[in-house]
Amino acid sequence: MAPTGLYQQFFSYFKNTEEDALPPLSLAFAALLSVAYPTLYVLPFYLSPTTRPSPTLSRDAPSVIRARIRFVYVSVTLSTVATVYILATRANASNLDILRLLGWYPIGIVEVAKSFLLTALLFTGPLFERVVVESRWKDWIQGRALHESLSSWIGWRNYVGGPVTEEILFRSLLVPLHLLTPLSPTHIILLTPLYFGIAHIHHFYEFVLTHPHTPWTPSIIRSVFQFTYTTMFGWYATFVFIRTGNVIAVILAHTFCNWAGLPRLWGRVEPGVATGGPMVRGKEDSGSELDKERRGHWSWSLAYYVLLVTGAVAFQQCLWTLTESPRALAKVG
């Protein structure tokens, strides 16, 4: 692997470094930190009665969300301090260089905009459904949609607290640590998101605890499915982070994906049926006039699926160009 850009500068931190010098961190130590950080992030959820779910207390309760957000802010801060110390002592990095390796500086507005556009391309179909079919553009222009999204603790967790803390932990902290190991950037992209996916498995315990009458089989399937799509997003986010060196870009991508939810892959697209968020559907009006209107809009479905495929193709074609940046942490591929 031939390091380039910031990665080349990163290697120059080592005094009198030879080309074949040993990496400052072993893969085993990086793996240990990759387990310790998420454990520090998740474990407090189950140690305190204010954050521990039960059959009578949901993880979506405002009191639980508030307490959990306080805990994750503390855990991410502690993990950040540990990472900064490792970068400073093992890589001899200056304060400014540490900020660059963490993806915190410079802000890179161009990289943020390009990465956001790339993410939006993948969701061209769902955006069409939200903005055009459901006429949600009116709410966004008037500011109602943003207010509704952030006025509840669930919205704050899904669109602010979760994306910010998770991307700092799993991208901004863990990726630079793995760059100190012998792993290539490609292997880092494939490996580190597995920790991200595994960190979401605790939702299985929460779901079983709060849904005691649900059979285990659908609960396991639900968790495996969640592990799959969180890992896939992690691959994308890690790729973008290494290519752009910008943590804000991946935070916004995470927020956008949480808002858009999983794309509809089958079924009719109908006016008035709000997607509402990940895996959520609003109640349908059964009035005869609205039913007639929906049946007459088969073109909505055709347009949606054409845009869904077109957006996916555009995403694939623009993946490298829209993530290209002189601030890249390493050369990928």
Backbone torsions as a table, in degrees:
resi	resn	phi	psi	omega
1	MET	NA	125.5	178.2
2	ALA	-99.7	107.8	-178.2
3	PRO	-67.2	142.2	179.5
4	THR	-134.9	166.8	175.0
5	GLY	58.6	-133.2	-178.2
6	LEU	-62.1	-32.7	180.0
7	TYR	-62.6	-37.4	176.9
8	GLN	-63.6	-43.5	177.6
9	GLN	-64.0	-37.2	179.3
10	PHE	-57.6	-43.0	179.1
11	PHE	-69.3	-24.5	-178.9
12	SER	-75.5	-7.6	177.4
13	TYR	-63.5	-31.8	-176.0
14	PHE	-75.6	128.1	-177.1
15	LYS	-70.3	131.2	178.3
16	ASN	53.5	41.1	-177.9
17	THR	-75.0	132.5	172.9
18	GLU	-90.1	160.8	-176.9
19	GLU	-60.3	-32.0	-177.0
20	ASP	-104.1	23.2	-179.1
21	ALA	-63.9	151.0	179.2
22	LEU	-68.5	142.6	177.3
23	PRO	-65.2	150.2	-175.4
24	PRO	-71.0	-21.6	179.0
25	LEU	-122.8	142.1	173.4
26	SER	-82.9	155.9	178.4
27	LEU	-63.4	-34.6	179.9
28	ALA	-63.9	-40.2	179.8
29	PHE	-68.5	-40.2	177.1
30	ALA	-64.0	-38.7	177.8
31	ALA	-65.5	-38.5	177.9
32	LEU	-61.4	-44.0	177.4
33	LEU	-65.8	-33.8	-179.6
34	SER	-68.9	-22.0	174.0
35	VAL	-89.8	-39.2	-176.7
36	ALA	-66.7	-44.4	-177.7
37	TYR	-61.8	-52.0	178.3
38	PRO	-62.7	-33.5	177.4
39	THR	-63.4	-43.8	176.8
40	LEU	-62.8	-29.2	-179.9
41	TYR	-74.4	-43.2	-171.0
42	VAL	-94.4	-37.8	-172.2
43	LEU	-54.4	-41.3	179.6
44	PRO	-59.2	-21.5	178.9
45	PHE	-59.4	-27.4	-172.8
46	TYR	-112.4	1.8	178.4
47	LEU	-93.7	-24.6	-176.8
48	SER	-108.5	137.7	177.2
49	PRO	-65.3	-18.1	179.4
50	THR	-79.5	-18.0	-178.3
51	THR	-118.1	-8.7	-176.7
52	ARG	-85.7	120.1	-179.9
53	PRO	-72.2	160.7	178.9
54	SER	-151.5	173.8	177.7
55	PRO	-57.0	-20.2	-179.6
56	THR	-111.2	-0.6	-178.9
57	LEU	-133.2	112.2	-177.3
58	SER	-85.2	153.4	174.4
59	ARG	-65.5	-15.3	179.3
60	ASP	-90.7	-0.4	177.0
61	ALA	-64.6	135.0	-178.9
62	PRO	-53.5	-39.4	-179.6
63	SER	-64.4	-38.0	179.1
64	VAL	-68.3	-43.9	-179.2
65	ILE	-62.8	-45.9	-179.7
66	ARG	-59.2	-46.4	-178.2
67	ALA	-66.4	-40.4	-179.8
68	ARG	-66.0	-39.8	178.8
69	ILE	-62.0	-39.7	177.1
70	ARG	-62.2	-42.4	-179.7
71	PHE	-64.6	-44.7	-176.0
72	VAL	-70.1	-30.9	175.2
73	TYR	-62.1	-41.4	179.2
74	VAL	-67.9	-45.5	-177.1
75	SER	-65.5	-40.4	179.0
76	VAL	-67.5	-36.5	176.9
77	THR	-62.6	-44.4	178.6
78	LEU	-63.2	-42.4	178.9
79	SER	-65.3	-36.3	178.3
80	THR	-65.2	-43.9	178.9
81	VAL	-60.5	-42.7	179.4
82	ALA	-63.5	-42.4	-179.1
83	THR	-66.4	-43.5	178.2
84	VAL	-59.5	-41.4	179.3
85	TYR	-63.1	-43.0	-179.5
86	ILE	-65.1	-43.8	179.5
87	LEU	-64.7	-36.8	-178.7
88	ALA	-72.7	-38.1	-175.6
89	THR	-89.2	-38.3	-177.4
90	ARG	-86.3	-31.1	-176.7
91	ALA	-110.7	0.4	-179.3
92	ASN	53.5	36.9	-176.4
93	ALA	-83.1	141.5	175.0
94	SER	-76.7	169.4	-180.0
95	ASN	-59.6	-42.5	-179.6
96	LEU	-66.3	-40.9	-180.0
97	ASP	-67.2	-34.1	176.7
98	ILE	-63.7	-42.6	177.9
99	LEU	-61.1	-37.2	179.2
100	ARG	-70.2	-41.3	-180.0
101	LEU	-66.5	-32.8	177.6
102	LEU	-78.5	-9.2	179.9
103	GLY	80.2	19.8	-177.1
104	TRP	-94.7	-19.7	-177.0
105	TYR	-152.5	140.7	-7.7
106	PRO	-71.8	165.1	-174.8
107	ILE	-63.9	-41.7	176.3
108	GLY	67.4	66.4	-178.1
109	ILE	-58.6	-37.1	-179.6
110	VAL	-63.1	-45.3	178.5
111	GLU	-62.7	-39.9	178.8
112	VAL	-62.1	-46.4	-178.3
113	ALA	-65.2	-43.3	-179.2
114	LYS	-66.0	-41.3	179.8
115	SER	-67.9	-37.9	178.2
116	PHE	-65.3	-41.6	177.3
117	LEU	-61.9	-41.0	179.2
118	LEU	-61.7	-44.2	178.6
119	THR	-64.3	-40.9	179.8
120	ALA	-64.4	-33.4	178.4
121	LEU	-59.5	-40.9	-179.9
122	LEU	-64.3	-25.6	-177.7
123	PHE	-109.5	30.8	179.7
124	THR	-58.7	-45.1	178.8
125	GLY	-61.5	-54.7	177.4
126	PRO	-58.5	-35.5	176.6
127	LEU	-63.8	-40.3	177.0
128	PHE	-61.3	-41.9	179.8
129	GLU	-64.9	-44.0	-178.3
130	ARG	-69.5	-49.7	-169.8
131	VAL	-81.2	-43.6	-174.0
132	VAL	-94.0	-57.2	-174.5
133	VAL	-64.3	-45.3	-178.6
134	GLU	-89.5	-1.7	179.0
135	SER	57.5	34.6	-179.5
136	ARG	-76.0	-8.8	179.9
137	TRP	-59.7	-30.5	179.0
138	LYS	-63.8	-41.2	-179.6
139	ASP	-65.7	-37.6	-179.1
140	TRP	-71.4	-39.6	178.4
141	ILE	-62.7	-40.1	-178.8
142	GLN	-84.0	-5.6	177.9
143	GLY	83.5	2.1	-177.9
144	ARG	-69.2	-38.0	-176.6
145	ALA	-63.6	-43.4	179.6
146	LEU	-65.5	-40.5	179.6
147	HIS	-64.8	-43.0	179.2
148	GLU	-64.4	-37.7	-177.1
149	SER	-68.4	-36.0	-173.6
150	LEU	-105.0	0.3	-177.5
151	SER	-82.6	-13.4	178.2
152	SER	-109.6	158.2	179.1
153	TRP	-69.2	-30.6	176.3
154	ILE	-64.1	-45.1	178.0
155	GLY	-63.2	-41.2	179.2
156	TRP	-63.2	-40.3	178.2
157	ARG	-65.7	-46.2	-173.7
158	ASN	-72.3	-33.1	-170.9
159	TYR	-110.1	-12.9	-179.5
160	VAL	-128.0	-69.1	-174.3
161	GLY	-57.5	-49.1	-179.2
162	GLY	-63.5	-56.6	-179.8
163	PRO	-57.9	-42.4	-177.3
164	VAL	-65.0	-52.4	-175.7
165	THR	-70.0	-38.6	-178.3
166	GLU	-69.8	-39.9	-179.9
167	GLU	-72.0	-34.2	174.6
168	ILE	-63.8	-44.5	-177.2
169	LEU	-68.9	-54.6	-169.8
170	PHE	-85.6	-20.4	178.0
171	ARG	-110.1	-58.7	-172.3
172	SER	-66.2	-32.6	-177.9
173	LEU	-96.7	-48.2	-173.5
174	LEU	-74.3	-35.4	-178.0
175	VAL	-64.7	-49.5	177.4
176	PRO	-59.2	-35.0	177.8
177	LEU	-64.1	-39.5	179.1
178	HIS	-72.9	-23.4	174.9
179	LEU	-69.4	-15.3	176.0
180	LEU	-84.0	-5.3	-177.8
181	THR	-100.5	176.5	178.1
182	PRO	-72.1	-6.7	-177.0
183	LEU	-63.1	141.7	173.8
184	SER	-78.4	158.9	177.4
185	PRO	-55.5	-37.6	179.5
186	THR	-62.3	-43.9	179.2
187	HIS	-68.9	-32.2	176.1
188	ILE	-64.3	-41.2	178.5
189	ILE	-62.2	-37.3	-177.9
190	LEU	-80.9	-32.2	-172.9
191	LEU	-86.9	-52.8	-171.2
192	THR	-60.8	-32.8	177.4
193	PRO	-64.4	-17.8	176.3
194	LEU	-64.1	-35.9	175.3
195	TYR	-64.5	-37.4	178.3
196	PHE	-63.4	-44.7	178.9
197	GLY	-66.3	-43.8	-179.4
198	ILE	-63.4	-34.8	-178.9
199	ALA	-63.4	-17.9	179.3
200	HIS	-92.5	-3.2	-178.4
201	ILE	-67.6	-22.3	179.6
202	HIS	-61.9	-17.9	176.3
203	HIS	-64.5	-24.3	176.7
204	PHE	-62.2	-46.2	178.9
205	TYR	-61.8	-43.4	179.9
206	GLU	-63.3	-41.4	-178.0
207	PHE	-66.1	-43.8	179.2
208	VAL	-64.1	-38.1	-178.4
209	LEU	-67.7	-40.8	-177.1
210	THR	-90.6	-8.8	176.5
211	HIS	-129.2	66.1	-172.7
212	PRO	-63.4	-19.5	-177.3
213	HIS	-94.8	-1.2	178.1
214	THR	-82.3	129.5	178.9
215	PRO	-58.1	154.7	-176.6
216	TRP	-68.6	-33.9	-176.2
217	THR	-58.4	-54.1	177.4
218	PRO	-64.1	-28.7	177.6
219	SER	-66.8	-41.7	178.7
220	ILE	-67.4	-43.6	178.7
221	ILE	-59.3	-42.2	179.2
222	ARG	-60.2	-43.9	-178.8
223	SER	-69.3	-39.5	177.9
224	VAL	-63.3	-41.2	178.5
225	PHE	-63.2	-42.5	179.2
226	GLN	-65.5	-41.4	177.0
227	PHE	-60.0	-38.9	-177.7
228	THR	-65.1	-51.5	-175.1
229	TYR	-76.2	-26.3	175.1
230	THR	-70.9	-36.5	176.9
231	THR	-66.7	-41.6	178.7
232	MET	-62.3	-42.2	175.9
233	PHE	-63.3	-38.3	178.8
234	GLY	-60.5	-38.0	176.3
235	TRP	-59.9	-46.4	-179.2
236	TYR	-64.9	-47.1	-177.1
237	ALA	-64.1	-39.6	179.2
238	THR	-67.3	-39.8	176.3
239	PHE	-59.3	-47.9	-179.7
240	VAL	-64.0	-41.8	-177.8
241	PHE	-64.2	-45.2	-179.9
242	ILE	-67.4	-38.8	-177.2
243	ARG	-72.7	-30.5	-176.4
244	THR	-106.6	-22.9	-174.4
245	GLY	62.1	35.1	-172.7
246	ASN	-135.7	111.2	-178.1
247	VAL	-74.6	-28.3	179.0
248	ILE	-64.1	-35.0	179.4
249	ALA	-60.7	-42.2	-178.0
250	VAL	-79.1	-28.1	175.1
251	ILE	-63.7	-45.6	179.2
252	LEU	-66.4	-37.1	176.4
253	ALA	-62.8	-41.2	178.3
254	HIS	-63.5	-46.2	178.6
255	THR	-60.9	-44.2	-179.1
256	PHE	-62.2	-44.3	-179.8
257	CYS	-65.3	-38.1	176.3
258	ASN	-63.1	-38.5	179.4
259	TRP	-70.2	-43.8	-176.0
260	ALA	-74.8	-30.8	-175.9
261	GLY	73.2	-174.9	178.5
262	LEU	-75.0	136.0	-179.8
263	PRO	-61.7	143.4	173.8
264	ARG	-67.6	127.1	-179.4
265	LEU	-109.0	-6.3	176.2
266	TRP	-157.0	171.0	177.8
267	GLY	93.6	165.4	-178.8
268	ARG	-85.1	137.8	175.2
269	VAL	-89.4	120.0	-173.4
270	GLU	-127.5	138.8	175.3
271	PRO	-61.5	140.7	176.0
272	GLY	90.1	-8.5	178.0
273	VAL	-99.3	96.0	-174.7
274	ALA	-75.6	138.2	175.8
275	THR	-74.4	-37.1	170.8
276	GLY	72.9	-18.6	-177.2
277	GLY	142.2	-172.7	-176.7
278	PRO	-59.4	117.0	173.7
279	MET	61.0	26.9	-177.9
280	VAL	-121.5	135.2	176.2
281	ARG	-125.8	140.4	176.6
282	GLY	-78.9	164.0	177.2
283	LYS	-71.5	140.5	-177.9
284	GLU	-91.3	141.4	173.9
285	ASP	-78.1	127.9	-176.3
286	SER	-94.8	11.9	-179.3
287	GLY	-61.1	146.3	-174.8
288	SER	-65.9	-37.2	-179.1
289	GLU	-65.5	-41.5	179.0
290	LEU	-68.4	-36.3	177.2
291	ASP	-61.4	-41.6	178.6
292	LYS	-64.5	-39.1	-179.9
293	GLU	-63.7	-41.7	-178.9
294	ARG	-66.2	-43.5	-178.6
295	ARG	-64.2	-25.5	-178.9
296	GLY	-83.9	-1.5	-175.1
297	HIS	-111.1	45.5	175.5
298	TRP	-61.5	-24.8	-179.5
299	SER	-65.2	-26.9	176.7
300	TRP	-60.7	-44.7	-178.5
301	SER	-63.9	-43.8	-180.0
302	LEU	-61.4	-46.5	180.0
303	ALA	-63.0	-39.8	-179.1
304	TYR	-60.9	-50.6	-175.0
305	TYR	-71.5	-30.6	174.0
306	VAL	-65.2	-44.7	179.2
307	LEU	-67.9	-33.8	178.6
308	LEU	-62.2	-46.5	179.9
309	VAL	-69.7	-43.4	180.0
310	THR	-60.8	-42.7	178.8
311	GLY	-64.1	-39.8	178.9
312	ALA	-64.2	-40.8	178.4
313	VAL	-66.0	-43.8	179.0
314	ALA	-63.5	-38.4	177.1
315	PHE	-59.9	-46.1	-179.1
316	GLN	-64.3	-39.3	-177.6
317	GLN	-74.6	-28.4	-176.6
318	CYS	-99.7	1.2	-173.7
319	LEU	-55.9	-43.4	-176.7
320	TRP	-83.0	-40.5	-176.2
321	THR	-69.1	-39.1	-176.9
322	LEU	-80.6	-8.1	176.2
323	THR	-110.0	4.5	179.4
324	GLU	-72.2	133.3	-177.8
325	SER	-156.9	142.5	174.5
326	PRO	-69.5	-11.5	-180.0
327	ARG	-94.4	12.8	-179.0
328	ALA	-56.1	139.9	178.7
329	LEU	-75.1	-26.7	-179.0
330	ALA	-162.7	162.3	175.5
331	LYS	-84.8	124.7	-179.7
332	VAL	-101.6	131.2	177.9
333	GLY	88.1	NA	NA
